[in-house]
Amino acid sequence: MLYEIAKPFVMAVVRVLWNPTISGTEHIPDRGPVILASNHQAYSDTVFLPGQVRRSVHFLGKSDIFDGRSPVHRLVAAIMRGIRVMPVDRSGGSASQTAIQAGLAVLAGGNVLGIYPEGTRSPDGRLHRGKTGVARFALASGAPVVPVAMLGAFEAQRGRKYFPRRRPRIRAVVGPPVDVQAVLDAQGGVTEAELLRAVTDAVMDSIQALSGQERVDEYAITVKRRLRAAEGASRDPEEPGTTV
């Protein structure tokens, strides 16, 4: 209920300040479970994407976003809750299984689950190796995986922690569902890990086709840590590695 109340007001402000656009929403089924798998370029992705989709989108958000006590943190947390971002501990181990269970519960209810296969925001604007959580959700639920590319968000957010610049214009491009069954049919005698990787790579291929980003066969969190080490910076406690 809160989502439906908050969404029009949040998006009214967003449209006045940033006027994002979206195309390809016809690829999102009108009903039933569906997974929206998007690249992740900025915090604003989690507002601009679901805000422009007619159906309610449930994202799994790192719990750290909701823990800050400053006015800005509280405002951001309120907005995240208003658009159905669910706080999940994604620090690894048993927390990863909790995130999987939370996502499957969303899909079991016939809802839309939003996921960022890269696991964290891109530190350099490139598209990084996908984590296999998206494949686990797809295979366990049978829900279609619809790829999404967020464009312009990295450039607009660069140098800012929460609120992006008004230029360049941020836009979302939604593509046709990934043919997961074709990937499964092409695999024979492979391990579960290899199957999960094949499905995940197919999803990332579809995202890249929409975004045109340079592809990197390395996890975003690994690149982020290396860049911070080179700068002599300590690890940001708000950016734990994710395993989903």
Salt bridges, closest charged atoms under 4 A:
GLU4 OE1 - ARG84 NH2 3.43
GLU26 OE2 - HIS27 NE2 3.83
ASP30 OD1 - ARG54 NH2 3.49
ASP45 OD2 - HIS40 ND1 2.99
GLU118 OE2 - HIS128 ND1 3.35
ASP124 OD2 - ARG126 NH2 2.84
ASP124 OD1 - HIS128 NE2 3.27
ASP201 OD1 - ARG197 NH1 3.14
ASP205 OD1 - ARG215 NH1 2.90
GLU214 OE2 - ARG126 NH1 3.67
ASP217 OD1 - ARG129 NH1 2.72
GLU218 OE2 - ARG226 NH1 2.69
ASP236 OD2 - ARG228 NH2 3.90
GLU238 OE2 - HIS73 NE2 3.07
GLU238 OE1 - LYS161 NZ 3.72
GLU239 OE2 - LYS62 NZ 2.70
GLU239 OE2 - ARG121 NH2 2.48
GLU239 OE1 - LYS224 NZ 3.40
